Amino acid sequence: MTTSPPSSSSGEQQTSSGFHQLHPGVQKWIWQQKWPALRDIQERAILPILAGDRDVLISAATAGGKTEAAFLPIFSRLMEEPGMGIGTLCISPLKALINDQFRRLSEIGEQLEIKVTPWHGDIDAGRKRRLLKQPSGVLLITPESLEALFVRHGSEIAGFFQGLNYLVVDELHAFIGSERGKQLQSLMHRVEQVIRRRVPRIGLSATLGDMELAAEFLRTGKAVQVEQIESEDEGQEIQIQVKGYRKTVPVLDRALNLNKALNLNQDETEDLGDSQDEMDITAHLFRVLRGETNLIFINSRSAVEAYTDRLCRLSDQQRVPNEFFPHHGSLSKEIREEAEQALKSDKPTNVICTTTLEMGIDVGSVKSIAQVGPPFSVSSTRQRLGRSGRKAGDPAIIRFYISEPDVTSTTLIQDALHPALVQTIAIVNLMVFERWCEPPIVTKLHLSTLIQQVLSLIAQYGGVNALQLYQVLCQTGAFQQITQEMFIQFLRQLGAKDLIQQTHDGLLILGLKGERLVNHYSFYTAFQTPEEYRIVTQGKTLGTLPIDFPLIEGLFLIFAGRRWMVLSVDAEHKVVDVARASAGRVPKFGGGGGAIHDRIRQEMYQIYRSEKVPVFLDRTAVDLLQEGRENFYRFGLDNRYLLQDGKKTLLFCWMGSQVINTIYLLLRTQGLQVELNGIAIVVHDTTPERLMKKLEAIVDMEPVDAISLAEVVEDKAIGKHDLFLNEELLGWNYAASHLAPSKAWETLQVLVKQ
């Protein structure tokens, strides 16, 4: 082509060096997109990925061009060296993300005649069989489906991946520190073990708090060799508003409150039975977001259902088209896809969601983000904010809606500090001004996932000896924190539970229980999948509800943003038939808030002590912040950490979940009755003086052993397969994930000396 290539920067018309290294077919596709330039990460990723001799980590904001940064050179390499079998394996955390990636990559794939195949639970079995017979091109897959490939087609895996040039991990941050992440690390290593060579790994992420830790996740023990590419593009304008509300007790007649919120006549409203702050938040969302396309994030599925119901009913009452759709993990695929398609349409759409739309599914152009309730992490907030302002020149907009109680004589001391508001401010400060993000917890043992991987590896080969298992999974694999002695005890426990058996020649095979476990459809997921009812109306599945939610005939229900009455409950087949109704109640789905990092709690403490008022607070939020600060000083929390509250003593240590949980258990070992309540540790039937002596005794003991401390915890079986572990293994597992004895001891040492 005679026309010069895109420049490497939109501000400087210098020649792109990387562009000339790409295959002519890829160059042609780039020109057809009419891009004015390659983005900086796209330019910088070309040479190292084409070289194929190193791992690469690419970090940029959402819609920052990460997918193209990886796949432009990948497609070029596939054109130059087509090879046999799958050329590139791309592992993604969500089915919907795979569907979106397929849509984006199949366009260039078709032009280059490179097959791009999506593979997950919703893909037609015939399509999968065809790929197994003639593997080629790019495979987009979830960890669970890759696990199933190993178990069901173990003898074919080597041929399937014989031509593998790259292994891509999309949305890498979503895996770090989780059970799925450990499963993914193990699967990546097992792929290389099968084909007997190292495959370059490419990690893509929009949110990374620590590039070194992310690099370590991508290639355990070899982080220093991972090439790290962070976007140098200047950040876009960010607009932030935090709106404060005062919680009120729900009353029977909400019509008058709804009138006030929306300025409606009384005959236009109905009794919704909600508190005034909830109605005011609903009214503001309705007024500000209608007519545009936005995402409304809420911390629980129950609250998603409640707000969707309110917003849909307001649309009906005002006789305007409904623009509000729910989206969470318990809804059926069809309902979720309906919301996703609405987002990509030209019509105004507002989707009320949990974390399901936090990651990189292409949802089109989103005007703004709303967050109802306090966020729990900087990482999650950054990811959500990145969904907004994706059009060139548009700002990224996020609005927080935070409710705090009116402070009365009966208000808990910790609630009088308005911690939800202060936590939100702390997260905004760390995200915008400090540019900080949470690193993952890398000390976890993940023994539940190790059980899955042991059984999977045995199923893959039909039998494996213990030394081979240890070498593949622990010595060179993902579970390098597991010592040989621990692994021997671990295998003995699996044998005692009949998950595995040993033959006379020392080969480990599946036991009777192990076979049943591996043959069950739920085996491939590393996380717990609770038993659930399927909710159906006129033959159409709406979604699922936990089995422990009481469902009876005649019950009114809010689900998928609509109101239903239960017509019948088939307990044997776990199917619930429902019909539309005018009344309803929001179900409980289970789950809770996320863990809080030390840095967030420390930032909260500094906010209480500061006189600065953030410019992004509205009038009510300013009043609530001032009120929280006044109570902070009124209780003397600026110079003390123990506070008497009747017969209780509150301990404020301003640290995150791991440290607080450790101190909680340390106090229990001292014979105290303790509970965790918000930002405080509550110690019953004691005085600050008595508690101080206990804390001094703990400090004098030096840091306690985490394993010993874990013995205090009654129920340590948290992971999917933890029920097969004995007490000692459970103690090791719990201690590595939930306790920080040294940091807790250092925290108490500082507090005692004050």
VOGUNU-70251 format. One line per 4 residues: number of its first residue (from 1); their letters; for each residue x, y, z of C-alpha. Coordinates in steps of 0.001 Angstrom, whole numbers, m for minus. Example, Ala and Ser with C-alpha at 12.3 -4.5 7.8 and 13.67 -1.06 7.14 Angstrom:
BEGIN
1) AS) 12300:m4500:7800; 13670:m1060:7140 $
***
This chain:
BEGIN
1) MTTS) 0:0:0; 1337:3418:m874; m432:5350:1870; 1711:5773:4995 $
5) PPSS) 728:3756:8074; m1007:5153:11148; 1160:7218:13440; 2120:5812:16827 $
9) SSGE) 629:8792:18618; m2432:10897:17934; m401:13986:18835; 2719:13326:16769 $
13) QQTS) 2607:12226:13159; 5613:9948:13423; 5796:6673:11547; 4615:3550:13312 $
17) SGFH) 7477:1063:13505; 5276:m1783:14709; 2735:m1424:11898; 5284:m2497:9264 $
21) QLHP) 5986:m5698:11216; 2388:m6873:10932; 1183:m9220:8193; m168:m7325:5130 $
25) GVQK) m3620:m8832:5724; m3674:m7420:9256; m2410:m4058:7963; m5281:m4013:5460 $
29) WIWQ) m7825:m4697:8212; m6397:m1833:10291; m6780:563:7357; m10364:m558:6855 $
33) QKWP) m11135:465:10459; m9993:4018:9572; m8064:4338:12802; m6129:7639:12934 $
37) ALRD) m3321:5873:14818; m2354:2779:16722; m2719:3330:20457; 434:3309:22517 $
41) IQER) m113:m170:23974; m920:m1538:20504; 2289:m96:19105; 4422:m1315:22014 $
45) AILP) 2928:m4831:22091; 3608:m5731:18468; 7314:m6597:18609; 7406:m8581:21888 $
49) ILAG) 4309:m10610:20945; 5538:m11288:17424; 8867:m12440:18851; 7016:m15147:20754 $
53) DRDV) 9881:m15618:23208; 8443:m14020:26344; 5310:m13489:28408; 3593:m10107:28071 $
57) LISA) 1318:m8246:30485; m831:m5457:28993; m2685:m3015:31248; m4932:m189:30078 $
61) ATAG) m8290:1363:30830; m11496:m283:29637; m11913:291:25882; m8195:1119:25771 $
65) GKTE) m7516:m1289:22894; m6045:m4216:24878; m7735:m6926:22805; m6374:m5485:19566 $
69) AAFL) m2970:m4947:21175; m2739:m8702:21723; m4520:m10056:18669; m3115:m7882:15872 $
73) PIFS) 337:m9467:16280; m1233:m12837:17157; m3178:m12921:13885; m9:m11855:12050 $
77) RLME) 1905:m14789:13562; m924:m17195:12710; m818:m15992:9099; 2944:m16545:8917 $
81) EPGM) 2928:m19869:10797; m516:m21506:10539; 693:m24804:12056; m1458:m27721:13187 $
85) GIGT) m4042:m27618:15942; m5206:m24605:17929; m2848:m21670:17365; m4049:m19405:20192 $
89) LCIS) m5919:m20292:23383; m7741:m17325:24969; m9190:m17932:28438; m11899:m15549:29657 $
93) PLKA) m13844:m15411:32943; m17356:m15029:31492; m19442:m16667:28790; m20829:m13263:27823 $
97) LIND) m17290:m11913:27483; m16387:m14808:25201; m19447:m14094:23061; m18393:m10467:22820 $
101) QFRR) m14778:m11335:21998; m15991:m13744:19316; m18020:m10975:17709; m15010:m8652:17704 $
105) LSEI) m12374:m11165:16585; m14400:m13172:14059; m14537:m10125:11757; m10782:m9993:11267 $
109) GEQL) m10608:m13789:11470; m12989:m14197:8534; m11034:m11686:6468; m7783:m13554:7167 $
113) EIKV) m9456:m16990:6908; m8477:m17847:10474; m11117:m19746:12427; m12248:m18172:15727 $
117) TPWH) m14293:m20550:17907; m16145:m19769:21152; m16363:m22687:23592; m18470:m22706:26763 $
121) GDID) m21554:m24385:28192; m23993:m22628:25851; m22180:m23472:22607; m23700:m26149:20337 $
125) AGRK) m22140:m29604:20848; m21836:m30140:17078; m19642:m27072:16761; m17350:m28430:19465 $
129) RRLL) m17111:m31856:17813; m16101:m30255:14526; m13307:m28323:16212; m12074:m31457:18001 $
133) KQPS) m11831:m33237:14639; m10117:m30319:12878; m8558:m28009:15486; m7211:m24707:14163 $
137) GVLL) m7179:m20959:14706; m8214:m19185:17898; m10149:m20875:20724; m12048:m18664:23205 $
141) ITPE) m12858:m20661:26336; m13701:m20462:30057; m11523:m22219:32676; m14405:m24607:33387 $
145) SLEA) m14692:m25690:29750; m10913:m26118:29507; m11086:m28298:32621; m13779:m30390:30922 $
149) LFVR) m11519:m30817:27876; m8787:m32296:30073; m11170:m34689:31836; m13198:m35809:28817 $
153) HGSE) m10559:m35703:26077; m7318:m36262:27983; m5747:m38486:25341; m6505:m35950:22583 $
157) IAGF) m5209:m32807:24329; m1636:m33105:23050; m2754:m33199:19408; m5388:m30530:19999 $
161) FQGL) m2782:m28027:21240; 288:m29239:19313; 507:m26005:17290; m215:m23622:20191 $
165) NYLV) 1706:m20351:19826; 39:m18174:22485; m2028:m18481:25640; m4041:m15308:26358 $
169) VDEL) m5751:m14518:29677; m8450:m11890:29277; m9549:m9776:32269; m6620:m11183:34224 $
173) HAFI) m7434:m9116:37324; m10719:m11050:37713; m8766:m14250:38382; m5994:m13092:40727 $
177) GSER) m6337:m14393:44284; m9487:m16470:43630; m10158:m20208:43426; m10816:m19815:39690 $
181) GKQL) m7490:m18035:39392; m5622:m20921:41001; m7510:m23342:38730; m6512:m21210:35736 $
185) QSLM) m2830:m21155:36754; m2877:m24917:37089; m4590:m25402:33722; m2090:m23135:31942 $
189) HRVE) 767:m25170:33381; m945:m28462:32474; m1325:m27328:28856; 2434:m26781:28688 $
193) QVIR) 3085:m30124:30405; 983:m31952:27818; 2663:m30415:24757; 6084:m30474:26498 $
197) RRVP) 7106:m26903:25766; 6678:m23403:27101; 3929:m21280:25478; 4105:m17446:25681 $
201) RIGL) 1377:m16109:27952; m311:m12757:27363; m2303:m11186:30200; m4861:m8441:29513 $
205) SATL) m6319:m6335:32298; m7923:m2970:32895; m7335:m2948:36641; m4000:m3872:38201 $
209) GDME) m2944:m2639:41618; 512:m4159:41400; 2009:m5057:38019; 4688:m7238:39663 $
213) LAAE) 2103:m9365:41463; 59:m9631:38267; 3185:m10728:36403; 3822:m13314:39122 $
217) FLRT) 287:m14628:38616; 826:m14901:34884; 4034:m16953:35264; 4651:m18163:38830 $
221) GKAV) 8257:m17652:39913; 9197:m15849:36683; 7614:m12404:37132; 10892:m10652:36366 $
225) QVEQ) 10873:m12152:32855; 7359:m10900:32012; 7345:m7843:29739; 5000:m5253:31251 $
229) IESE) 3170:m2780:29032; 1098:m90:30741; m828:2454:28717; 812:5869:28561 $
233) DEGQ) m2294:7554:27201; m3344:10487:29311; m6309:9695:31514; m9687:11018:30490 $
237) EIQI) m11658:13567:32474; m13451:12022:35455; m16639:13476:36941; m17608:12200:40389 $
241) QVKG) m20553:13005:42615; m21399:11489:45996; m25014:12024:47021; m25908:11553:50661 $
245) YRKT) m29265:10413:52059; m30632:9948:55563; m32125:6516:56207; m35716:6448:57358 $
249) VPVL) m37924:3692:58745; m40458:2446:56150; m44060:3478:56837; m47284:2091:55450 $
253) DRAL) m48228:4983:53200; m45494:5776:50717; m47699:7635:48253; m47013:11028:49819 $
257) NLNK) m43250:10369:49877; m43274:9348:46238; m45162:12545:45424; m42415:14564:47093 $
261) ALNL) m39678:12627:45336; m41083:12885:41824; m43426:15880:42094; m46365:13712:41042 $
265) NQDE) m50019:14061:41848; m51267:11647:44486; m53449:9708:42032; m50341:8910:39977 $
269) TEDL) m48675:6970:42800; m49107:3668:44565; m48113:2349:47959; m44615:917:47410 $
273) GDSQ) m43810:225:51083; m40243:1569:50855; m38293:3988:53028; m38003:7604:51956 $
277) DEMD) m34269:7466:51245; m34823:4507:48907; m37608:6383:47142; m35465:9526:46873 $
281) ITAH) m32585:7537:45358; m35000:5872:42956; m36464:9250:41994; m33037:10766:41316 $
285) LFRV) m31956:7780:39225; m35215:8088:37262; m34873:11826:36643; m31163:11950:35843 $
289) LRGE) m30634:8730:33882; m33779:8360:31785; m33174:9186:28140; m29520:8076:28234 $
293) TNLI) m27671:4761:28475; m26167:4041:31881; m25133:1244:34249; m26447:1201:37834 $
297) FINS) m24277:m998:40079; m25711:m2297:43353; m23970:m4481:45938; m26536:m7310:46114 $
301) RSAV) m28887:m9187:43809; m31777:m8510:46187; m31223:m4762:45926; m30931:m5052:42126 $
305) EAYT) m34385:m6616:42067; m35837:m4000:44450; m34537:m985:42500; m35464:m2479:39134 $
309) DRLC) m38987:m3048:40435; m39265:550:41664; m37897:2050:38463; m40106:m103:36215 $
313) RLSD) m43173:828:38258; m42318:4510:38033; m42118:4148:34262; m45582:2563:34276 $
317) QQRV) m46980:5258:36552; m45655:8054:34361; m46805:6192:31242; m43392:6301:29599 $
321) PNEF) m41496:3437:27917; m39539:1313:30341; m35770:1802:30005; m34731:m211:33090 $
325) FPHH) m33453:m3827:32965; m31970:m6126:35644; m28726:m8059:35188; m27252:m10463:37755 $
329) GSLS) m25939:m14010:37980; m29218:m15627:39036; m31093:m14452:35944; m31367:m16666:32879 $
333) KEIR) m28978:m16236:29967; m31832:m14949:27787; m32781:m12192:30241; m29155:m11124:30703 $
337) EEAE) m28597:m11059:26947; m31768:m9004:26507; m30251:m6353:28764; m26885:m6547:26963 $
341) QALK) m28515:m6162:23555; m30557:m3214:24808; m27304:m1534:25898; m25884:m1936:22402 $
345) SDKP) m29006:m564:20726; m29614:3081:19852; m32405:3319:22437; m31860:4775:25926 $
349) TNVI) m31172:1882:28310; m30408:1659:32007; m29239:m1685:33386; m29297:m2323:37135 $
353) CTTT) m26574:m4890:37839; m24140:m6488:40267; m20563:m7349:39278; m21828:m9143:36148 $
357) LEMG) m21296:m6065:33950; m18151:m4913:35725; m15795:m6617:33306; m14986:m6165:29651 $
361) IDVG) m18191:m7178:27884; m18692:m4632:25127; m21921:m2907:26122; m21651:m37:23692 $
365) SVKS) m21497:3598:24694; m22441:4137:28343; m22991:7718:29442; m22432:7257:33167 $
369) IAQV) m22168:4865:36105; m24302:4894:39246; m23248:3075:42413; m25978:2536:45018 $
373) GPPF) m24379:1774:48390; m20694:2000:49310; m18073:274:47135; m15764:m2236:48845 $
377) SVSS) m12614:m1947:46753; m10700:498:44594; m10195:m2238:42009; m13907:m2814:41515 $
381) TRQR) m14682:910:41462; m12018:1584:38830; m13364:m1234:36718; m16919:100:36920 $
385) LGRS) m15888:3666:36186; m14042:2413:33100; m17353:1368:31540; m18293:5050:31121 $
389) GRKA) m16997:7728:28768; m15865:5399:26015; m16613:7878:23225; m13674:10066:22303 $
393) GDPA) m13751:13274:24314; m16493:12151:26722; m15756:12233:30452; m16096:9157:32657 $
397) IIRF) m18979:9878:35056; m19830:8084:38301; m22484:8948:40908; m22527:7340:44355 $
401) YISE) m25753:7105:46388; m25014:6607:50077; m27625:6330:52857; m26671:6929:56488 $
405) PDVT) m28909:6901:59594; m30172:9883:61525; m28134:9857:64736; m30316:9369:67818 $
409) STTL) m29749:8117:71347; m30221:4534:70110; m27816:4745:67153; m24783:2480:67419 $
413) IQDA) m21555:4425:67977; m19911:2990:64869; m22973:3874:62755; m22879:7444:64087 $
417) LHPA) m19522:7827:62319; m21294:7330:58951; m18669:4782:57806; m20357:3954:54472 $
421) LVQT) m19927:7555:53323; m16363:7818:54627; m15438:4478:53012; m16750:5793:49696 $
425) IAIV) m14693:8980:50022; m11603:6931:50935; m11976:4736:47853; m12425:7775:45594 $
429) NLMV) m9340:9427:47101; m7194:6318:46626; m8467:5762:43103; m8243:9321:41762 $
433) FERW) m5533:11073:43771; m3288:8225:44953; m3772:6039:41841; m3611:3007:44148 $
437) CEPP) m5326:m352:43759; m5542:m3459:45984; m2914:m6169:45445; m4162:m9786:45658 $
441) IVTK) m3621:m12062:48666; m910:m14387:47387; m473:m16557:50501; m3616:m18674:49952 $
445) LHLS) m3151:m22450:49691; m6373:m23139:47716; m6624:m26740:48954; m10187:m27091:47673 $
449) TLIQ) m8974:m26337:44147; m5994:m28645:44638; m8470:m31499:45281; m10161:m30684:41981 $
453) QVLS) m6856:m30572:40106; m5639:m33881:41587; m8855:m35633:40523; m8809:m33943:37122 $
457) LIAQ) m5202:m34960:36433; m5915:m38562:37442; m9010:m38577:35182; m6981:m37106:32316 $
461) YGGV) m4420:m39929:32333; m6467:m42697:33935; m3880:m42951:36731; m835:m41031:37999 $
465) NALQ) 1777:m41741:40661; 2118:m39430:43662; 5490:m38001:42635; 4176:m37018:39210 $
469) LYQV) 1171:m35340:40822; 3415:m33347:43138; 5800:m32314:40361; 3060:m31168:37963 $
473) LCQT) 757:m29463:40461; 3092:m28217:43203; 6814:m28376:42477; 6556:m26746:39028 $
477) GAFQ) 2860:m25859:38971; 369:m23472:40537; 444:m24812:44128; 4058:m24078:45011 $
481) QITQ) 3171:m23117:48602; 2381:m26787:49277; 5343:m28676:50783; 5995:m32322:49993 $
485) EMFI) 5098:m33295:53573; 1816:m31390:53373; 1028:m32999:50017; 1587:m36504:51414 $
489) QFLR) m843:m35786:54244; m3231:m34270:51709; m3202:m37412:49534; m3717:m39648:52572 $
493) QLGA) m6796:m37616:53465; m8197:m37977:49926; m7623:m41716:50203; m9408:m41836:53564 $
497) KDLI) m12408:m40134:51929; m12346:m42634:48986; m11673:m39879:46468; m8535:m41706:45335 $
501) QQTH) m7123:m45224:45670; m3633:m46637:45234; m3005:m49745:43137; m486:m52455:44082 $
505) DGLL) 2119:m50857:41795; 1743:m47403:43402; m517:m45795:40800; m3181:m43386:42077 $
509) ILGL) m6624:m43851:40524; m10052:m42423:41279; m11930:m43930:44191; m15672:m44568:44100 $
513) KGER) m16512:m41129:45521; m13890:m39536:43310; m15470:m41037:40189; m18911:m39782:41198 $
517) LVNH) m17466:m36327:41836; m15620:m36131:38497; m18608:m37424:36535; m20970:m34790:37953 $
521) YSFY) m21564:m31734:35753; m20618:m29361:38600; m17061:m30759:38904; m15467:m28350:36433 $
525) TAFQ) m16121:m25218:38490; m13634:m24443:41268; m16210:m22413:43186; m19299:m23544:45088 $
529) TPEE) m22516:m23801:43056; m25454:m23995:45499; m28568:m26022:44818; m31251:m23832:43295 $
533) YRIV) m34851:m23702:42112; m35508:m22861:38465; m38112:m20081:38115; m40357:m20573:35078 $
537) TQGK) m43303:m18720:33534; m45232:m20112:30552; m42345:m22423:29717; m39739:m19634:29769 $
541) TLGT) m36965:m19794:32372; m36473:m16520:34259; m33530:m17673:36353; m32774:m19445:39631 $
545) LPID) m33207:m18924:43369; m31296:m20602:46234; m32924:m23792:47494; m33023:m22417:51053 $
549) FPLI) m35344:m19561:50045; m38872:m20611:51179; m41056:m20893:48076; m44708:m21926:48508 $
553) EGLF) m47816:m21697:46352; m49449:m18280:46567; m46218:m16488:47538; m45650:m13118:45835 $
557) LIFA) m42193:m12567:44436; m40099:m9850:42751; m37745:m11395:40192; m36166:m10232:36913 $
561) GRRW) m37499:m6752:37713; m41134:m7880:37680; m43750:m9064:40191; m44955:m12672:40255 $
565) MVLS) m47163:m15080:42170; m45988:m18656:42717; m48449:m21061:41049; m46725:m24332:41896 $
569) VDAE) m43520:m25736:43385; m42096:m29007:42046; m39715:m29917:44877; m38456:m33103:43184 $
573) HKVV) m37376:m31398:39956; m36772:m28023:41665; m38996:m26079:39274; m41210:m23179:40353 $
577) DVAR) m43991:m21977:38041; m44982:m18301:38392; m47432:m15848:36815; m47455:m12046:36660 $
581) ASAG) m48938:m10318:39707; m49404:m6834:41150; m47664:m7575:44462; m44266:m9021:45320 $
585) RVPK) m41396:m9316:47781; m37673:m9285:47092; m36012:m12691:47665; m32783:m13213:49572 $
589) FGGG) m30009:m14582:47389; m27246:m14959:49968; m23731:m13562:49711; m22357:m10426:51311 $
593) GGAI) m19961:m7529:51020; m16340:m7802:50039; m13193:m7756:52151; m11706:m4339:52955 $
597) HDRI) m7986:m3629:52497; m5865:m2039:55251; m5146:992:53078; m8860:1860:52778 $
601) RQEM) m9412:1777:56559; m6286:3865:57137; m7493:6416:54593; m10854:6519:56398 $
605) YQIY) m9047:7368:59643; m7229:10238:57953; m10503:11549:56504; m12059:11666:59971 $
609) RSEK) m9070:13646:61271; m8994:16023:58294; m10932:19245:57837; m10981:18991:54049 $
613) VPVF) m14380:18686:52400; m14228:16874:49038; m15688:18907:46196; m17571:15878:44873 $
617) LDRT) m19995:15708:47850; m23520:17093:47614; m25009:19168:50440; m26439:16216:52385 $
621) AVDL) m23200:14243:52028; m21251:17266:53340; m23577:17438:56349; m23212:13703:56980 $
625) LQEG) m19413:13910:56727; m19335:16811:59148; m21640:14930:61497; m19455:11819:61295 $
629) RENF) m16329:13877:62069; m18009:15617:64989; m18970:12247:66463; m15459:10927:65818 $
633) YRFG) m14037:13735:67977; m16926:13633:70462; m16110:10003:71170; m12407:10889:71420 $
637) LDNR) m11400:8524:68616; m8682:10939:67480; m6503:9870:70424; m7919:6571:71642 $
641) YLLQ) m9016:3288:70154; m11005:1789:73054; m14472:3167:73728; m16954:2081:76379 $
645) DGKK) m20545:1606:75234; m22641:443:78186; m21456:m3043:79109; m19508:m3318:75872 $
649) TLLF) m16136:m1987:74773; m15500:m1063:71161; m12059:m1529:69604; m11228:675:66593 $
653) CWMG) m7952:m416:65009; m8488:1109:61523; m7199:m1931:59659; m8640:m4196:56987 $
657) SQVI) m10548:m7457:57100; m7590:m9846:57563; m6137:m7957:60530; m9519:m7362:62176 $
661) NTIY) m10413:m11045:61804; m7100:m12034:63395; m7539:m9657:66363; m11098:m10939:66777 $
665) LLLR) m9788:m14502:67128; m6930:m13423:69426; m9455:m11848:71786; m11539:m15009:71738 $
669) TQGL) m8472:m17008:72846; m8399:m14702:75876; m11863:m15899:76915; m13707:m12778:75755 $
673) QVEL) m17117:m12656:74055; m16423:m10834:70803; m18292:m9897:67623; m17436:m8007:64452 $
677) NGIA) m19723:m5072:63754; m18848:m2721:60908; m15625:m834:61506; m15434:m1868:65180 $
681) IVVH) m14657:m5028:67123; m17275:m5295:69886; m16192:m6953:73159; m19090:m7758:75491 $
685) DTTP) m19159:m7555:79291; m15836:m5831:79686; m14351:m2397:80325; m11622:m579:78380 $
689) ERLM) m9249:m1137:81320; m9813:m4886:81358; m9553:m5101:77580; m6318:m3099:77651 $
693) KKLE) m4757:m5728:79946; m5794:m8449:77530; m4253:m6567:74618; m1016:m6038:76549 $
697) AIVD) m917:m9766:77298; m1325:m10559:73602; 1489:m8164:72670; 3790:m9686:75333 $
701) MEPV) 3271:m13141:73758; 4792:m12120:70408; 2925:m13051:67171; 824:m16186:67605 $
705) DAIS) 1056:m19064:65136; m1676:m18682:62485; m2406:m22428:62411; m3004:m22492:66170 $
709) LAEV) m5213:m19432:65935; m7296:m21050:63189; m8266:m23772:65672; m10561:m21227:67332 $
713) VEDK) m12692:m21024:64161; m15596:m23467:64351; m16407:m23689:60645; m13367:m23469:58401 $
717) AIGK) m14889:m25368:55458; m15419:m22491:53032; m14248:m23801:49652; m16212:m26131:47402 $
721) HDLF) m14312:m29312:48351; m13253:m28337:51885; m15648:m30946:53330; m13082:m33609:52357 $
725) LNEE) m10281:m32009:54421; m9451:m32891:58029; m9097:m30299:60789; m5356:m29866:60378 $
729) LLGW) m5576:m29250:56621; m8543:m26932:57120; m6499:m24983:59679; m3590:m24522:57266 $
733) NYAA) m5982:m23480:54518; m7949:m20978:56633; m4849:m19418:58187; m3248:m18746:54800 $
737) SHLA) m6372:m17024:53465; m7972:m15150:56346; m5345:m14410:58994; m2435:m11980:59279 $
741) PSKA) m910:m12649:62751; 2279:m10630:62325; 463:m7569:61029; m2211:m7913:63735 $
745) WETL) 452:m8144:66430; 2251:m5064:65030; m1080:m3182:64964; m1819:m4022:68618 $
749) QVLV) 1745:m3135:69587; 1259:371:68169; m2150:768:69826; m937:m378:73258 $
753) KQ) 1943:2146:73180; m351:5112:72423 $
***
